[in-house]
Amino acid sequence: VFYKSGTFPSFFSMCTNSVLPPDTRIVLLEAPTWMITQAGIKEQLARIANAVRRVAPNAVIVFVEWPALEDVSESAMAPNLVAMDAAASELKIDTVRVYHALRAV
């Protein structure tokens, strides 16, 4: 587990060589929607996904979406979540929303 509080997800694209072994099977990346603008979502996701794929080409990449608190009640329609899901789908990246996972617990 590697973290750096208050950074954009693409921050980790600079250090994937040092934190991921080539045989990594799954990479979970937290993606707080409040840190990413709609216009920059695809670029941010692509940058980190491409960096992971260069180092660990067989790893499944999952972005764990943390919606802003005001988006939870209307989460399916929150613009940042819709944009993130669309970008992730285009980049062939999986997503999971935190509250969906917690609801199952």
C-alpha positions as CSV (number, residue, x, y, z in Angstrom):
1,V,0.0,0.0,0.0
2,F,1.4,3.4,-1.0
3,Y,-0.3,6.7,-0.4
4,K,0.3,10.4,-0.6
5,S,-2.5,12.4,0.9
6,G,-3.9,15.3,-1.1
7,T,-2.4,14.4,-4.5
8,F,-4.0,13.8,-7.8
9,P,-4.2,10.1,-8.9
10,S,-1.8,10.8,-11.7
11,F,0.9,11.6,-9.1
12,F,1.7,7.9,-8.9
13,S,2.5,7.7,-12.6
14,M,5.9,9.1,-11.7
15,C,6.8,6.3,-9.4
16,T,5.2,3.1,-10.6
17,N,8.7,1.6,-11.4
18,S,9.6,1.9,-7.7
19,V,6.4,0.6,-6.1
20,L,5.0,-2.1,-8.5
21,P,6.7,-5.4,-9.2
22,P,6.1,-6.7,-12.8
23,D,4.1,-9.6,-11.6
24,T,1.5,-7.4,-9.8
25,R,-2.0,-8.9,-10.4
26,I,-4.3,-6.1,-9.2
27,V,-3.9,-2.4,-8.6
28,L,-6.5,-0.5,-6.7
29,L,-6.2,3.3,-7.1
30,E,-8.3,5.7,-5.1
31,A,-9.8,8.3,-7.2
32,P,-11.6,11.0,-5.2
33,T,-13.9,12.7,-7.7
34,W,-13.5,16.1,-6.0
35,M,-9.8,16.1,-7.0
36,I,-10.4,15.7,-10.7
37,T,-12.1,18.1,-13.0
38,Q,-14.5,16.7,-15.6
39,A,-12.3,18.0,-18.4
40,G,-9.2,16.3,-17.0
41,I,-10.6,12.9,-15.9
42,K,-9.6,10.9,-19.0
43,E,-6.1,12.5,-19.1
44,Q,-5.6,11.7,-15.3
45,L,-6.8,8.1,-15.6
46,A,-4.9,7.5,-18.8
47,R,-1.6,8.8,-17.4
48,I,-1.7,6.5,-14.3
49,A,-3.2,3.5,-16.2
50,N,-0.5,3.7,-18.9
51,A,2.2,3.9,-16.2
52,V,0.9,0.8,-14.5
53,R,0.6,-1.1,-17.7
54,R,4.2,-0.3,-18.6
55,V,5.4,-1.8,-15.3
56,A,2.8,-4.5,-14.7
57,P,1.2,-5.3,-18.0
58,N,-1.0,-8.1,-16.7
59,A,-2.4,-6.2,-13.7
60,V,-6.1,-5.5,-13.5
61,I,-6.5,-1.8,-12.7
62,V,-9.4,-0.7,-10.6
63,F,-10.2,2.9,-9.7
64,V,-12.0,3.1,-6.4
65,E,-14.3,6.1,-6.7
66,W,-14.8,8.3,-3.7
67,P,-17.6,10.6,-4.6
68,A,-17.9,14.0,-3.0
69,L,-20.4,13.9,-0.1
70,E,-23.0,16.0,-1.9
71,D,-22.9,13.6,-4.9
72,V,-23.7,10.5,-2.8
73,S,-27.5,11.0,-2.8
74,E,-27.6,11.5,-6.5
75,S,-24.5,9.4,-7.3
76,A,-25.7,7.9,-10.5
77,M,-26.0,11.3,-12.1
78,A,-23.1,13.1,-10.5
79,P,-21.2,14.6,-13.5
80,N,-17.8,13.7,-12.3
81,L,-18.8,10.1,-11.7
82,V,-20.4,9.8,-15.1
83,A,-17.3,11.3,-16.7
84,M,-15.0,9.0,-14.7
85,D,-17.0,5.9,-15.6
86,A,-17.0,6.9,-19.3
87,A,-13.3,7.5,-19.3
88,A,-12.6,4.3,-17.4
89,S,-14.7,2.3,-19.8
90,E,-12.9,3.7,-22.8
91,L,-9.5,3.0,-21.2
92,K,-10.6,-0.5,-20.2
93,I,-10.3,0.1,-16.5
94,D,-12.6,-1.2,-13.9
95,T,-14.3,1.1,-11.3
96,V,-15.9,0.5,-8.0
97,R,-17.7,3.2,-6.0
98,V,-16.9,3.0,-2.3
99,Y,-20.5,3.3,-1.1
100,H,-21.6,0.4,-3.3
101,A,-18.8,-1.8,-1.7
102,L,-19.7,-0.6,1.8
103,R,-23.4,-1.2,1.3
104,A,-22.7,-4.9,0.7
105,V,-20.9,-5.2,4.0
